[in-house]
């Protein structure tokens, strides 16, 4: 039981870390886009 909870917690932490990393990269890319001169397809430009 304890091992199962630990596995669930580890998986949840990993998912949260990946989601946070993706959000951080996207947020940073959008804020500093003018320095890198690349565009996102979602912007529709």
Biotite code that builds the C-alpha atoms (Angstrom):
import biotite.structure as struc

atoms = struc.array([
    struc.Atom([0.000, 0.000, 0.000], chain_id="A", res_id=1, res_name="UNK", atom_name="CA", element="C"),
    struc.Atom([2.736, 2.436, 0.963], chain_id="A", res_id=2, res_name="UNK", atom_name="CA", element="C"),
    struc.Atom([4.727, 1.487, -2.129], chain_id="A", res_id=3, res_name="UNK", atom_name="CA", element="C"),
    struc.Atom([1.681, 2.072, -4.339], chain_id="A", res_id=4, res_name="UNK", atom_name="CA", element="C"),
    struc.Atom([1.150, 5.538, -2.851], chain_id="A", res_id=5, res_name="UNK", atom_name="CA", element="C"),
    struc.Atom([4.818, 6.342, -3.366], chain_id="A", res_id=6, res_name="UNK", atom_name="CA", element="C"),
    struc.Atom([4.635, 5.287, -7.025], chain_id="A", res_id=7, res_name="UNK", atom_name="CA", element="C"),
    struc.Atom([1.506, 7.384, -7.604], chain_id="A", res_id=8, res_name="UNK", atom_name="CA", element="C"),
    struc.Atom([3.145, 10.369, -5.915], chain_id="A", res_id=9, res_name="UNK", atom_name="CA", element="C"),
    struc.Atom([6.298, 9.942, -8.006], chain_id="A", res_id=10, res_name="UNK", atom_name="CA", element="C"),
    struc.Atom([4.308, 9.738, -11.247], chain_id="A", res_id=11, res_name="UNK", atom_name="CA", element="C"),
    struc.Atom([2.223, 12.775, -10.285], chain_id="A", res_id=12, res_name="UNK", atom_name="CA", element="C"),
    struc.Atom([5.384, 14.726, -9.454], chain_id="A", res_id=13, res_name="UNK", atom_name="CA", element="C"),
    struc.Atom([6.968, 13.749, -12.769], chain_id="A", res_id=14, res_name="UNK", atom_name="CA", element="C"),
    struc.Atom([3.880, 14.799, -14.727], chain_id="A", res_id=15, res_name="UNK", atom_name="CA", element="C"),
    struc.Atom([3.715, 18.100, -12.843], chain_id="A", res_id=16, res_name="UNK", atom_name="CA", element="C"),
    struc.Atom([7.416, 18.732, -13.478], chain_id="A", res_id=17, res_name="UNK", atom_name="CA", element="C"),
    struc.Atom([7.042, 18.062, -17.211], chain_id="A", res_id=18, res_name="UNK", atom_name="CA", element="C"),
    struc.Atom([3.965, 20.287, -17.435], chain_id="A", res_id=19, res_name="UNK", atom_name="CA", element="C"),
    struc.Atom([5.730, 23.071, -15.536], chain_id="A", res_id=20, res_name="UNK", atom_name="CA", element="C"),
    struc.Atom([8.777, 22.784, -17.792], chain_id="A", res_id=21, res_name="UNK", atom_name="CA", element="C"),
    struc.Atom([6.654, 22.969, -20.949], chain_id="A", res_id=22, res_name="UNK", atom_name="CA", element="C"),
    struc.Atom([4.749, 25.983, -19.630], chain_id="A", res_id=23, res_name="UNK", atom_name="CA", element="C"),
    struc.Atom([7.983, 27.703, -18.608], chain_id="A", res_id=24, res_name="UNK", atom_name="CA", element="C"),
    struc.Atom([9.553, 27.132, -22.031], chain_id="A", res_id=25, res_name="UNK", atom_name="CA", element="C"),
    struc.Atom([6.456, 28.362, -23.861], chain_id="A", res_id=26, res_name="UNK", atom_name="CA", element="C"),
    struc.Atom([6.126, 31.407, -21.597], chain_id="A", res_id=27, res_name="UNK", atom_name="CA", element="C"),
    struc.Atom([9.799, 32.305, -21.946], chain_id="A", res_id=28, res_name="UNK", atom_name="CA", element="C"),
    struc.Atom([9.690, 31.780, -25.724], chain_id="A", res_id=29, res_name="UNK", atom_name="CA", element="C"),
    struc.Atom([6.671, 34.063, -26.070], chain_id="A", res_id=30, res_name="UNK", atom_name="CA", element="C"),
    struc.Atom([8.230, 36.786, -23.891], chain_id="A", res_id=31, res_name="UNK", atom_name="CA", element="C"),
    struc.Atom([11.610, 36.725, -25.627], chain_id="A", res_id=32, res_name="UNK", atom_name="CA", element="C"),
    struc.Atom([10.408, 35.989, -29.153], chain_id="A", res_id=33, res_name="UNK", atom_name="CA", element="C"),
    struc.Atom([11.790, 39.268, -30.503], chain_id="A", res_id=34, res_name="UNK", atom_name="CA", element="C"),
    struc.Atom([15.313, 38.209, -29.493], chain_id="A", res_id=35, res_name="UNK", atom_name="CA", element="C"),
    struc.Atom([15.103, 34.899, -31.330], chain_id="A", res_id=36, res_name="UNK", atom_name="CA", element="C"),
    struc.Atom([13.098, 36.050, -34.357], chain_id="A", res_id=37, res_name="UNK", atom_name="CA", element="C"),
    struc.Atom([11.019, 32.891, -34.680], chain_id="A", res_id=38, res_name="UNK", atom_name="CA", element="C"),
    struc.Atom([7.246, 32.649, -34.835], chain_id="A", res_id=39, res_name="UNK", atom_name="CA", element="C"),
    struc.Atom([4.611, 30.269, -33.547], chain_id="A", res_id=40, res_name="UNK", atom_name="CA", element="C"),
    struc.Atom([2.073, 28.753, -35.966], chain_id="A", res_id=41, res_name="UNK", atom_name="CA", element="C"),
    struc.Atom([-0.632, 29.355, -33.346], chain_id="A", res_id=42, res_name="UNK", atom_name="CA", element="C"),
    struc.Atom([-0.145, 33.116, -33.715], chain_id="A", res_id=43, res_name="UNK", atom_name="CA", element="C"),
    struc.Atom([-1.539, 32.940, -37.244], chain_id="A", res_id=44, res_name="UNK", atom_name="CA", element="C"),
    struc.Atom([0.904, 35.488, -38.625], chain_id="A", res_id=45, res_name="UNK", atom_name="CA", element="C"),
])
